[in-house]
Amino acid sequence: MVSAEELKPLVGCPLPLLPNTYLHFYNGGKLRAKFMGEDEPKDDFNSEEWIFSTNVAVTPGRDNWPTKGMSIINAPNGDVILLEDLLKAYPNETLGKKHYDKFGAKLGVLMKIFDVGEGAHIPVHWHPSPEFSKKHLNSDFGKNECWIVIDTRPGVKSWVGFKEDCSKEQFKEWMDKQDVQAMRDHLYEIEPKPGDVVFLTDGWIHSLGEGMCVLEPQEPTDWNLLAEWEGYPYERKDAFCGLDEDLALDAAKFEKMPEDYLNNYVRRTPETLREENGNIEAALVPNEAKRFFYVTKFTIQETSGMSVPAGRGFHCLTPIHGQGVLRYNGKEYNAGKNHSLFIPACMGAYSLVNTGSDPLEIVCCFPPKV
């Protein structure tokens, strides 16, 4: 165990977040591994990378250790420790007093990469709202989420929201028969491409097909209510987070998703927040998402830089394209692709500088507003 005194040098500076993947129940990992710069990327069920997390991951059919999924960092002595150890030792400095008072020594947000590999798909499912979770799951968090598409394979598809109203009884009949094709046929089919952003609020039924690699900021839970279990390492009784099946279905939305809502709200167009020397910081989610999390993206042109003011609270930077550095207090930190950084609340203003020949793109993930 590393003492608080030994951790003190980590307070107030950017902290690299270490690779943090594990075997999942669905195949994938080739595009995730490519993004992370691993040798010989392949689909080997290492399909998720939990970048920014104080949550424990539990995977059906796999080993589940007590700290699985929780972000890790290097201590000053070189030991690999949990990010949460630092948050507990210095909560006001790392998280800020307001956040700590409300959420404890937890991030209040989770960001991961997932990659749906060859012959795989993420089952048809939906997520509860925070209100439903508080009432029925003993949790303050639901699972509102944002998909930032970072890579795809040929023929990639996803399904989101009903094209017409559907009854709970009809949907349950499809579940009884495990008629996944019927479920998908009644959902909007979209063909994601790199750079697309999808903001999906709780309740909407959806599924992700083979070939989609996504950076996903979300509420900090793994509440997945599953309509599909055939062919997976769990049974019908395991599909509803311990809830009665009819109660779980109450968390789903069976009404039609309006097309203009799908195309102009769910599928996002980044909104410029500020410009500096031809560089842009844009919002990827609407303002009302701040009760769950908030996400912006920096796009910094060749040989240029952009300042980031102090007072933003803690956040995570995940570069998704290009090479660059973060400059702070006379030091440089790698801020290129696959080098995510935790920025503590007490840190001052810093700058992001493009050191490559392509635009530097960095996703910035914030916790819920308190």
Summary of the structure (lengths in Angstrom):
residues: 370
radius of gyration: 20.3
end to end distance: 31.4
largest distance: 62.9
contacts: 1250
relative contact order: 0.16
helix: 21%
strand: 31%
